[in-house]
Amino acid sequence: MNNFPKIIISGGGTGGHIFPAVAIANALKAVSPQCEILFVGAEGRMEMEKVPAAGYKIVGLNISGIQRGSIFKNLGLPFKVIGSVRKAMKLIADFKPDAVVGVGGYASGPLLYAASLKNIPYLIQEQNSYAGITNKLLGKKAAKICVAFDGMEAFFPADRILKTGNPVRKNIVNIDGRRYAGAELLKLDPLKKTILVTGGSLGAGTLNKSIEKHLAEIIAQDVQVIWQTGKFYYKGIVERIGLDYHPNVRILEFLNQMDLAYAASDLIISRAGAGTIAELCLIKKPVILVPSPNVAEDHQTKNALALVKENAAILIADTAAEDTLVSQALDLLNDKEKSALLSENIGKMAFANADEVIAKEVLKLIK
């Protein structure tokens, strides 16, 4: 291995792919400060903005996923794939990486395929408990596959799997002793029981409908709610019920300081993306997961079931949430024993230094 390893990190599309990718890059820089890192993303996707903001160079491929329900929109896909593989081959020829990392997302496929054609070792970071088609195919030639859940030999060669967990943003999970600071920031009472509801930056319609429909029940029990609506839903909710609906209810479009929201809460209601679950395992609080039904291969339900199997979370189906989510949340808040058990069990599933472990594995691939 030379003194200045060159590494390409590919993938993105959602925060769930981008944050782990940046965490791996930061860990690579910490372990090997002189390494050179290039990101490859999909044009027009959020990584093209988020990665430069994190201080890294990124190149975009003209690639997108299969559009469900529209044959017409998919007609150009084979040409995009061929064009992206060609561009990936040229990027590899120009940059000359010693190793490549794929974190999932549209750009990951063409780049890893190009790496395999050029005999460059690559590592796949599979975040979900159920591998997608692209990663399954690319896994056959991967030097290492880093996973977060058990049972992944159903998708990948068992001798190349390493269970590392998913990298998380360290600042997000640093919550010890910060409950009062969180309550102060959100203008809440630190002594009252508090539910955090989060559907990600865009929001989750089902979670929002469930909370809005049953707000009176939450208030009747003098429970507080930190309600992150997401940008698609915020305006409509505020127009319907008003921003200052009740002192116990804090309505926010986006949580800029997620760590303090985690710190101020006693119970978390969330979707079941792999990155979110990795954070929740480190937060160690009782969790109710409502998996999104709108993701490929129903990843989120499978992610949630991996926790339910260990008695580490409660799962409520998206279709049942509007009627049952709030009543189950209030029951759980009042059940100290069950809350303590869920907290203990989810904590057992945490991986604190996944980014560092993966970075060291990447550097091991470089001869």
KEKE-3310 file (N, C-alpha, C; in steps of 0.2 Angstrom, whole numbers, plus 5000, padded with zeros to 4 digits):
npx = (5004:5003:5008:4998:4983:4970:4953:4937:4920:4904:4887:4871:4857:4847:4846:4849:4858:4868:4873:4879:4889:4897:4901:4910:4919:4925:4930:4940:4948:4952:4959:4968:4976:4981:4974:4966:4950:4936:4920:4906:4890:4873:4867:4857:4852:4851:4864:4873:4873:4874:4887:4898:4895:4900:4913:4919:4924:4913:4907:4895:4884:4873:4860:4846:4833:4822:4806:4792:4776:4776:4779:4784:4792:4803:4809:4821:4830:4840:4849:4854:4860:4871:4878:4881:4890:4900:4905:4909:4919:4928:4931:4937:4948:4954:4956:4961:4959:4963:4954:4936:4921:4904:4889:4876:4861:4858:4869:4879:4878:4883:4896:4902:4901:4909:4921:4923:4925:4938:4946:4947:4948:4933:4921:4906:4894:4881:4866:4853:4842:4838:4844:4845:4842:4853:4864:4865:4868:4881:4887:4893:4906:4912:4925:4923:4909:4900:4889:4873:4864:4859:4859:4862:4869:4860:4860:4872:4890:4895:4908:4913:4906:4905:4900:4896:4888:4878:4886:4884:4879:4889:4887:4874:4869:4874:4869:4869:4864:4858:4845:4838:4843:4838:4824:4823:4827:4817:4806:4799:4793:4804:4801:4789:4782:4787:4784:4793:4790:4795:4797:4807:4816:4808:4796:4782:4767:4757:4761:4759:4745:4740:4745:4739:4725:4723:4727:4720:4719:4732:4735:4726:4731:4741:4754:4768:4772:4785:4784:4789:4785:4790:4794:4784:4772:4771:4765:4752:4747:4750:4741:4729:4728:4735:4750:4753:4745:4744:4752:4759:4762:4774:4776:4786:4794:4806:4820:4833:4842:4844:4849:4846:4832:4831:4836:4827:4816:4805:4800:4800:4793:4794:4799:4806:4819:4836:4847:4841:4837:4850:4854:4844:4847:4858:4854:4845:4832:4814:4805:4793:4790:4785:4785:4788:4778:4782:4794:4808:4807:4801:4810:4810:4800:4806:4818:4813:4807:4818:4822:4810:4810:4820:4814:4816:4809:4793:4782:4771:4760:4759:4746:4738:4741:4734:4723:4728:4741:4743:4736:4743:4756:4754:4750:4762:4771:4766:4769:4781:4790:4790:4794:4807:4813:4812:4821:4833:4835:4836:4847:4857:4859:4867:4880:4894:4906:4905:4909:4923:4927:4923:4931:4944:4943:4942:4954:4962:4960:4968:4982)
npy = (4994:5011:5027:5036:5032:5030:5032:5028:5033:5027:5031:5035:5046:5046:5052:5042:5034:5044:5050:5039:5036:5048:5048:5036:5041:5052:5044:5037:5047:5050:5039:5037:5050:5056:5050:5050:5055:5052:5056:5048:5051:5052:5062:5077:5072:5072:5070:5077:5089:5088:5081:5090:5100:5093:5094:5086:5081:5078:5068:5067:5054:5051:5044:5034:5026:5012:5017:5015:5009:5016:5013:5020:5030:5022:5018:5025:5020:5008:5015:5025:5017:5011:5022:5027:5017:5018:5031:5029:5020:5028:5037:5029:5026:5038:5043:5033:5023:5014:5007:5004:5009:5005:5011:5009:5015:5024:5027:5018:5005:5006:5011:5001:4990:4994:4995:4981:4976:4982:4976:4981:4981:4980:4986:4983:4992:4987:4992:4988:4975:4967:4963:4973:4970:4975:4976:4962:4956:4962:4959:4946:4947:4956:4961:4962:4962:4973:4973:4976:4968:4951:4935:4938:4930:4924:4932:4935:4930:4920:4920:4932:4941:4954:4959:4974:4984:5000:5015:5030:5047:5055:5066:5066:5056:5059:5061:5060:5066:5078:5081:5092:5102:5100:5100:5114:5120:5117:5122:5115:5106:5098:5089:5082:5068:5064:5062:5059:5062:5057:5058:5058:5070:5073:5070:5060:5054:5046:5045:5058:5060:5051:5057:5069:5066:5061:5070:5076:5066:5064:5076:5075:5066:5074:5073:5077:5082:5081:5085:5082:5086:5086:5093:5092:5092:5101:5115:5113:5106:5116:5126:5120:5117:5127:5135:5136:5126:5120:5121:5109:5104:5103:5109:5106:5109:5103:5096:5103:5101:5086:5078:5085:5084:5070:5068:5075:5067:5053:5043:5036:5038:5032:5030:5016:5016:5010:5018:5027:5017:5013:5024:5024:5013:5016:5027:5021:5021:5018:5012:5015:5008:5012:5006:5012:5009:5012:5009:5001:4983:4982:4985:4992:4986:4974:4978:4983:4971:4964:4970:4968:4955:4953:4958:4972:4983:4990:4986:4994:4992:5002:5003:5001:5011:5024:5022:5015:5019:5030:5027:5015:5020:5029:5019:5012:5022:5023:5011:5006:4995:4988:4998:4999:4987:4987:4997:4992:4981:4986:4994:4984:4980:4989:4997:5005:5010:5009:5016:5018:5005:5000:5008:5004:4991:4994:5000:4989:4982:4987:4983)
npz = (5000:4995:5002:5001:5000:4988:4986:4981:4985:4983:4979:4986:4986:4996:5013:5021:5015:5012:5024:5031:5021:5021:5035:5034:5026:5033:5044:5037:5034:5047:5051:5041:5037:5025:5014:4998:4993:4983:4979:4971:4964:4960:4947:4951:4963:4981:4987:4979:4984:4998:5000:4995:5005:5016:5014:5004:4987:4973:4960:4947:4941:4927:4931:4936:4946:4944:4938:4946:4940:4928:4912:4901:4907:4910:4898:4894:4903:4901:4892:4901:4910:4903:4899:4911:4916:4907:4910:4923:4921:4915:4925:4934:4927:4926:4940:4946:4958:4973:4980:4981:4988:4990:4995:4992:4983:4968:4960:4965:4959:4944:4947:4955:4947:4936:4943:4946:4933:4931:4940:4953:4970:4980:4992:5000:5008:5016:5021:5025:5032:5022:5007:4992:4974:4966:4975:4979:4967:4964:4976:4974:4968:4977:4989:5002:5012:5022:5035:5044:5051:5057:5048:5035:5026:5017:5006:5002:4999:5013:5018:5016:5023:5035:5051:5055:5059:5056:5051:5060:5063:5074:5082:5083:5092:5104:5119:5132:5148:5144:5144:5150:5143:5130:5133:5136:5124:5116:5122:5132:5146:5157:5166:5162:5154:5137:5120:5105:5088:5073:5055:5046:5035:5025:5030:5036:5030:5036:5050:5053:5051:5061:5073:5073:5072:5085:5095:5106:5115:5119:5125:5135:5144:5149:5142:5133:5116:5104:5088:5073:5057:5044:5028:5018:5024:5034:5032:5029:5041:5051:5046:5048:5062:5069:5075:5088:5095:5108:5124:5127:5115:5102:5086:5072:5057:5053:5062:5068:5078:5081:5091:5103:5103:5104:5117:5125:5125:5130:5123:5107:5091:5075:5057:5049:5043:5039:5044:5053:5063:5067:5074:5084:5091:5098:5105:5115:5119:5123:5108:5095:5080:5063:5049:5033:5019:5006:5001:4992:4990:5002:5013:5025:5034:5036:5042:5054:5059:5063:5075:5082:5084:5093:5104:5105:5100:5096:5083:5072:5060:5045:5040:5051:5059:5061:5068:5080:5084:5093:5105:5109:5111:5122:5131:5132:5137:5150:5155:5164:5166:5154:5145:5150:5148:5133:5131:5136:5128:5115:5116:5117:5104:5098:5088:5091:5084:5070:5058:5059:5060:5047:5039:5042:5037:5023:5020:5022:5011:5002:4993)
capx = (5000:5007:5007:4992:4978:4965:4947:4930:4914:4899:4880:4867:4849:4843:4850:4850:4864:4873:4876:4885:4895:4901:4904:4915:4925:4928:4934:4945:4953:4955:4964:4974:4974:4983:4971:4962:4943:4932:4913:4902:4883:4868:4865:4851:4850:4854:4872:4877:4873:4876:4894:4902:4894:4904:4920:4922:4923:4909:4906:4888:4882:4866:4857:4840:4830:4816:4800:4786:4770:4777:4784:4787:4798:4809:4812:4828:4835:4846:4854:4857:4865:4877:4881:4884:4895:4906:4908:4912:4925:4933:4932:4942:4954:4957:4957:4965:4958:4965:4948:4930:4916:4897:4884:4869:4859:4858:4876:4883:4878:4888:4903:4905:4902:4915:4927:4924:4928:4945:4949:4949:4944:4927:4918:4899:4891:4873:4863:4846:4842:4836:4848:4842:4844:4859:4869:4865:4872:4888:4890:4897:4913:4914:4930:4920:4902:4899:4882:4871:4859:4861:4856:4864:4872:4855:4860:4880:4894:4896:4915:4915:4902:4907:4894:4899:4883:4878:4889:4879:4882:4891:4884:4866:4868:4878:4863:4869:4864:4856:4837:4836:4845:4833:4818:4824:4828:4810:4802:4795:4794:4808:4798:4783:4783:4787:4785:4796:4788:4799:4796:4812:4816:4802:4790:4778:4760:4754:4763:4756:4738:4739:4745:4734:4718:4723:4731:4716:4721:4739:4735:4722:4736:4747:4760:4771:4774:4789:4781:4793:4781:4793:4793:4778:4766:4771:4761:4745:4746:4749:4735:4723:4727:4738:4757:4752:4739:4744:4759:4762:4763:4779:4776:4792:4795:4813:4824:4840:4846:4840:4852:4842:4825:4831:4838:4821:4810:4805:4798:4801:4789:4798:4799:4811:4825:4842:4851:4838:4837:4856:4854:4840:4850:4863:4850:4843:4825:4809:4804:4788:4792:4779:4788:4786:4776:4784:4802:4809:4807:4798:4815:4809:4797:4811:4822:4809:4806:4824:4822:4805:4812:4824:4810:4819:4805:4786:4780:4764:4759:4756:4738:4735:4744:4730:4719:4731:4748:4743:4734:4749:4761:4752:4751:4769:4773:4764:4772:4788:4794:4790:4799:4814:4815:4814:4827:4839:4836:4838:4854:4861:4860:4870:4887:4897:4911:4905:4912:4930:4928:4923:4937:4950:4942:4943:4962:4965:4959:4973:4988)
capy = (5000:5017:5031:5040:5028:5034:5028:5031:5031:5028:5030:5041:5046:5048:5054:5035:5032:5049:5051:5033:5037:5054:5045:5032:5046:5055:5039:5035:5053:5050:5033:5038:5057:5058:5047:5055:5052:5055:5053:5047:5051:5052:5069:5079:5069:5076:5069:5082:5095:5086:5079:5095:5103:5090:5095:5081:5082:5073:5068:5064:5050:5052:5037:5034:5020:5010:5021:5011:5012:5020:5010:5026:5033:5017:5017:5027:5017:5005:5019:5028:5012:5010:5028:5028:5012:5021:5037:5026:5017:5034:5040:5025:5026:5045:5044:5027:5021:5008:5003:5007:5008:5006:5012:5009:5021:5023:5028:5013:5000:5007:5012:4995:4986:4996:4993:4974:4975:4984:4972:4985:4978:4985:4984:4985:4993:4985:4995:4985:4968:4963:4966:4974:4966:4977:4973:4955:4954:4965:4955:4940:4949:4960:4958:4962:4965:4975:4972:4978:4963:4944:4932:4941:4925:4923:4937:4937:4924:4920:4921:4939:4946:4956:4963:4980:4989:5005:5021:5035:5054:5054:5072:5065:5051:5061:5064:5059:5072:5084:5081:5098:5107:5098:5103:5121:5122:5116:5126:5110:5104:5092:5084:5079:5063:5067:5058:5062:5059:5059:5054:5060:5077:5075:5068:5053:5056:5041:5047:5065:5059:5048:5061:5075:5063:5059:5075:5077:5060:5065:5082:5073:5063:5079:5071:5082:5079:5084:5083:5084:5085:5085:5099:5091:5092:5106:5120:5110:5105:5123:5130:5117:5117:5132:5133:5136:5122:5118:5121:5102:5101:5107:5107:5108:5106:5100:5096:5105:5098:5080:5076:5087:5081:5063:5069:5077:5062:5047:5037:5039:5035:5033:5026:5011:5016:5007:5023:5029:5012:5013:5029:5023:5008:5020:5032:5017:5023:5014:5014:5012:5009:5012:5005:5015:5004:5015:5008:4995:4977:4982:4985:4995:4981:4969:4981:4983:4964:4962:4972:4965:4948:4953:4962:4978:4988:4988:4987:4995:4992:5008:5003:5001:5017:5029:5020:5012:5021:5035:5023:5010:5025:5031:5013:5011:5027:5021:5004:5007:4988:4986:5003:4998:4981:4989:5001:4988:4976:4990:4995:4978:4980:4995:4997:5012:5013:5006:5020:5016:4997:4999:5012:5000:4986:4997:5001:4982:4979:4990:4979)
capz = (5000:4995:5008:4999:4997:4984:4987:4978:4988:4978:4981:4989:4984:5002:5019:5024:5011:5012:5031:5032:5017:5024:5041:5032:5023:5039:5048:5033:5035:5054:5051:5036:5035:5018:5009:4994:4993:4978:4979:4965:4966:4955:4946:4953:4970:4987:4988:4975:4988:5005:5000:4995:5011:5021:5012:4999:4980:4971:4952:4946:4935:4924:4933:4941:4947:4940:4940:4947:4937:4922:4907:4897:4910:4911:4892:4893:4908:4899:4890:4906:4914:4899:4899:4918:4917:4903:4913:4929:4919:4914:4932:4937:4923:4928:4947:4948:4965:4976:4982:4980:4993:4988:5001:4990:4979:4961:4957:4967:4954:4939:4949:4958:4941:4933:4947:4945:4926:4931:4945:4958:4976:4982:4998:5000:5015:5015:5028:5027:5034:5016:5002:4986:4969:4964:4980:4978:4961:4965:4981:4971:4967:4982:4993:5009:5013:5029:5036:5051:5053:5056:5042:5028:5021:5013:5000:5001:5001:5020:5020:5015:5027:5042:5054:5058:5061:5051:5053:5062:5064:5081:5086:5084:5097:5110:5122:5140:5153:5140:5144:5152:5138:5125:5135:5136:5117:5113:5127:5135:5153:5157:5171:5159:5149:5131:5114:5099:5082:5067:5049:5042:5033:5020:5034:5034:5030:5041:5057:5054:5052:5067:5079:5072:5074:5092:5099:5112:5120:5121:5130:5141:5149:5150:5139:5128:5110:5099:5082:5067:5052:5037:5024:5014:5028:5039:5031:5030:5048:5054:5044:5051:5069:5072:5077:5095:5097:5115:5126:5127:5108:5098:5079:5069:5050:5053:5069:5066:5083:5083:5097:5109:5103:5107:5124:5129:5124:5134:5119:5100:5086:5069:5052:5051:5039:5043:5047:5059:5068:5070:5079:5090:5095:5102:5110:5120:5122:5119:5101:5091:5072:5059:5043:5027:5014:5000:4999:4988:4993:5009:5017:5032:5038:5038:5047:5060:5062:5066:5081:5086:5086:5100:5109:5106:5098:5094:5076:5070:5052:5042:5039:5057:5064:5062:5074:5086:5086:5099:5111:5111:5113:5128:5135:5133:5142:5157:5157:5166:5165:5147:5143:5153:5144:5126:5131:5137:5122:5109:5117:5115:5096:5095:5086:5092:5080:5064:5053:5060:5058:5040:5036:5043:5032:5016:5020:5022:5004:4997:4994)
cpx = (5004:5005:5000:4987:4973:4958:4941:4925:4908:4892:4877:4860:4845:4848:4853:4857:4870:4877:4881:4891:4900:4905:4910:4921:4928:4932:4940:4951:4956:4960:4970:4973:4976:4979:4967:4955:4939:4925:4910:4895:4879:4866:4858:4848:4854:4861:4876:4877:4876:4884:4898:4901:4898:4911:4923:4920:4918:4908:4899:4887:4875:4863:4851:4838:4824:4810:4794:4780:4770:4782:4787:4793:4804:4812:4819:4833:4841:4851:4858:4862:4871:4881:4885:4890:4901:4909:4911:4919:4931:4935:4938:4948:4958:4960:4962:4965:4961:4960:4942:4925:4909:4893:4877:4866:4860:4865:4881:4884:4883:4895:4906:4906:4908:4922:4929:4927:4936:4949:4951:4945:4938:4924:4911:4897:4883:4870:4856:4847:4840:4839:4844:4845:4851:4865:4870:4870:4880:4891:4895:4904:4916:4920:4928:4913:4901:4891:4880:4866:4862:4857:4857:4867:4866:4856:4868:4884:4896:4903:4917:4911:4905:4902:4897:4894:4883:4882:4883:4883:4883:4888:4877:4865:4871:4872:4863:4869:4862:4848:4835:4837:4840:4827:4818:4824:4821:4805:4796:4797:4798:4805:4792:4786:4782:4788:4788:4793:4792:4798:4801:4811:4810:4795:4786:4770:4756:4755:4759:4749:4736:4740:4740:4727:4718:4726:4727:4718:4727:4739:4731:4726:4742:4754:4762:4773:4779:4787:4784:4789:4784:4790:4786:4772:4765:4766:4754:4743:4745:4743:4729:4722:4731:4745:4757:4746:4738:4751:4763:4764:4768:4779:4782:4792:4801:4816:4831:4845:4843:4843:4848:4835:4826:4832:4832:4816:4811:4803:4798:4797:4793:4797:4805:4817:4831:4846:4848:4838:4844:4857:4850:4843:4855:4860:4847:4837:4820:4806:4798:4790:4786:4783:4785:4784:4779:4791:4803:4810:4805:4804:4814:4805:4802:4816:4819:4808:4812:4825:4816:4807:4817:4821:4813:4815:4798:4785:4773:4764:4756:4749:4735:4736:4738:4725:4722:4737:4748:4742:4740:4755:4760:4752:4758:4773:4772:4766:4779:4792:4795:4795:4806:4817:4817:4820:4833:4841:4839:4845:4859:4863:4864:4878:4890:4902:4911:4909:4920:4932:4928:4929:4943:4949:4944:4951:4965:4965:4965:4980:4994)
cpy = (5006:5022:5035:5036:5032:5029:5032:5028:5032:5027:5036:5040:5048:5049:5047:5032:5037:5050:5045:5034:5043:5051:5040:5036:5049:5050:5037:5041:5053:5045:5034:5045:5059:5054:5052:5051:5056:5052:5053:5046:5051:5060:5071:5076:5073:5075:5075:5089:5094:5085:5085:5099:5100:5090:5090:5083:5076:5074:5065:5060:5051:5045:5038:5027:5018:5014:5016:5014:5016:5017:5015:5029:5029:5016:5019:5024:5013:5009:5023:5024:5012:5016:5029:5023:5015:5026:5034:5023:5022:5037:5036:5025:5033:5045:5038:5025:5015:5004:5007:5005:5009:5006:5011:5015:5020:5023:5022:5007:5000:5007:5005:4990:4987:4994:4985:4972:4977:4981:4976:4982:4983:4981:4987:4986:4992:4987:4991:4978:4964:4967:4967:4970:4968:4975:4966:4953:4956:4961:4949:4941:4954:4957:4958:4965:4967:4976:4974:4973:4956:4941:4934:4936:4923:4927:4937:4930:4925:4922:4928:4944:4948:4960:4968:4985:4995:5011:5026:5042:5054:5060:5070:5061:5053:5065:5064:5066:5078:5084:5088:5103:5106:5101:5111:5124:5122:5119:5121:5109:5098:5087:5080:5074:5066:5062:5062:5058:5061:5055:5056:5067:5078:5074:5062:5055:5052:5044:5054:5064:5056:5052:5067:5072:5062:5064:5076:5072:5061:5070:5080:5070:5067:5076:5076:5078:5084:5081:5086:5082:5083:5091:5098:5093:5098:5112:5118:5109:5112:5127:5127:5118:5123:5130:5132:5132:5121:5119:5115:5100:5106:5105:5110:5105:5101:5101:5097:5102:5092:5077:5078:5085:5074:5063:5071:5072:5056:5041:5040:5035:5037:5029:5021:5010:5014:5012:5026:5024:5011:5018:5027:5017:5011:5025:5028:5019:5019:5017:5011:5013:5008:5011:5008:5009:5006:5014:5001:4988:4977:4982:4987:4990:4976:4971:4981:4976:4962:4964:4969:4958:4948:4957:4969:4984:4986:4990:4988:4996:4999:5008:5003:5007:5022:5028:5018:5015:5025:5031:5018:5014:5027:5025:5012:5016:5026:5015:5004:5001:4987:4991:5002:4992:4983:4993:4997:4984:4980:4992:4990:4977:4985:4994:5004:5015:5010:5009:5018:5009:4997:5003:5008:4994:4988:4998:4994:4979:4982:4987:4984)
cpz = (5000:5001:5007:4996:4993:4984:4984:4982:4984:4981:4984:4987:4990:5008:5022:5021:5012:5018:5032:5028:5019:5030:5039:5030:5029:5043:5044:5034:5042:5054:5047:5033:5028:5012:5005:4992:4987:4979:4972:4966:4959:4954:4948:4960:4975:4989:4984:4979:4995:5005:5000:5002:5017:5019:5007:4992:4978:4963:4951:4940:4933:4925:4937:4942:4943:4943:4940:4944:4931:4917:4903:4900:4911:4904:4891:4898:4906:4896:4895:4910:4910:4899:4906:4919:4913:4907:4920:4927:4918:4920:4935:4934:4925:4935:4950:4956:4967:4978:4981:4985:4990:4994:4999:4987:4972:4958:4959:4962:4948:4941:4951:4952:4937:4937:4946:4938:4926:4936:4951:4964:4978:4988:4998:5007:5014:5022:5030:5029:5028:5010:4995:4980:4967:4968:4979:4972:4962:4971:4979:4970:4972:4987:5000:5009:5020:5030:5043:5054:5053:5050:5035:5023:5016:5006:4998:5003:5009:5022:5019:5019:5034:5045:5058:5061:5056:5054:5055:5063:5072:5085:5087:5090:5104:5115:5130:5143:5149:5140:5145:5146:5132:5126:5134:5129:5114:5117:5130:5143:5154:5162:5168:5154:5142:5125:5108:5093:5076:5061:5044:5039:5029:5024:5032:5035:5036:5048:5058:5055:5059:5073:5078:5074:5082:5097:5106:5117:5123:5127:5136:5146:5151:5148:5134:5122:5106:5092:5076:5061:5045:5033:5020:5017:5033:5038:5032:5037:5052:5052:5047:5058:5073:5075:5085:5098:5104:5118:5126:5120:5104:5091:5076:5062:5050:5060:5067:5072:5086:5089:5103:5109:5106:5114:5128:5129:5128:5129:5112:5095:5079:5064:5054:5046:5043:5047:5054:5065:5071:5075:5085:5094:5100:5107:5116:5124:5119:5113:5098:5084:5068:5052:5037:5022:5007:4998:4996:4992:5001:5014:5024:5037:5040:5043:5054:5064:5065:5073:5085:5088:5092:5105:5111:5103:5097:5087:5076:5063:5050:5042:5045:5062:5065:5068:5080:5088:5093:5105:5113:5113:5120:5133:5137:5138:5149:5159:5158:5164:5158:5143:5144:5149:5137:5126:5131:5131:5116:5110:5116:5108:5093:5093:5086:5087:5073:5058:5053:5058:5051:5037:5036:5038:5025:5015:5019:5015:5000:4999:4994)
residu = (MET:ASN:ASN:PHE:PRO:LYS:ILE:ILE:ILE:SER:GLY:GLY:GLY:THR:GLY:GLY:HIS:ILE:PHE:PRO:ALA:VAL:ALA:ILE:ALA:ASN:ALA:LEU:LYS:ALA:VAL:SER:PRO:GLN:CYS:GLU:ILE:LEU:PHE:VAL:GLY:ALA:GLU:GLY:ARG:MET:GLU:MET:GLU:LYS:VAL:PRO:ALA:ALA:GLY:TYR:LYS:ILE:VAL:GLY:LEU:ASN:ILE:SER:GLY:ILE:GLN:ARG:GLY:SER:ILE:PHE:LYS:ASN:LEU:GLY:LEU:PRO:PHE:LYS:VAL:ILE:GLY:SER:VAL:ARG:LYS:ALA:MET:LYS:LEU:ILE:ALA:ASP:PHE:LYS:PRO:ASP:ALA:VAL:VAL:GLY:VAL:GLY:GLY:TYR:ALA:SER:GLY:PRO:LEU:LEU:TYR:ALA:ALA:SER:LEU:LYS:ASN:ILE:PRO:TYR:LEU:ILE:GLN:GLU:GLN:ASN:SER:TYR:ALA:GLY:ILE:THR:ASN:LYS:LEU:LEU:GLY:LYS:LYS:ALA:ALA:LYS:ILE:CYS:VAL:ALA:PHE:ASP:GLY:MET:GLU:ALA:PHE:PHE:PRO:ALA:ASP:ARG:ILE:LEU:LYS:THR:GLY:ASN:PRO:VAL:ARG:LYS:ASN:ILE:VAL:ASN:ILE:ASP:GLY:ARG:ARG:TYR:ALA:GLY:ALA:GLU:LEU:LEU:LYS:LEU:ASP:PRO:LEU:LYS:LYS:THR:ILE:LEU:VAL:THR:GLY:GLY:SER:LEU:GLY:ALA:GLY:THR:LEU:ASN:LYS:SER:ILE:GLU:LYS:HIS:LEU:ALA:GLU:ILE:ILE:ALA:GLN:ASP:VAL:GLN:VAL:ILE:TRP:GLN:THR:GLY:LYS:PHE:TYR:TYR:LYS:GLY:ILE:VAL:GLU:ARG:ILE:GLY:LEU:ASP:TYR:HIS:PRO:ASN:VAL:ARG:ILE:LEU:GLU:PHE:LEU:ASN:GLN:MET:ASP:LEU:ALA:TYR:ALA:ALA:SER:ASP:LEU:ILE:ILE:SER:ARG:ALA:GLY:ALA:GLY:THR:ILE:ALA:GLU:LEU:CYS:LEU:ILE:LYS:LYS:PRO:VAL:ILE:LEU:VAL:PRO:SER:PRO:ASN:VAL:ALA:GLU:ASP:HIS:GLN:THR:LYS:ASN:ALA:LEU:ALA:LEU:VAL:LYS:GLU:ASN:ALA:ALA:ILE:LEU:ILE:ALA:ASP:THR:ALA:ALA:GLU:ASP:THR:LEU:VAL:SER:GLN:ALA:LEU:ASP:LEU:LEU:ASN:ASP:LYS:GLU:LYS:SER:ALA:LEU:LEU:SER:GLU:ASN:ILE:GLY:LYS:MET:ALA:PHE:ALA:ASN:ALA:ASP:GLU:VAL:ILE:ALA:LYS:GLU:VAL:LEU:LYS:LEU:ILE:LYS)
# end
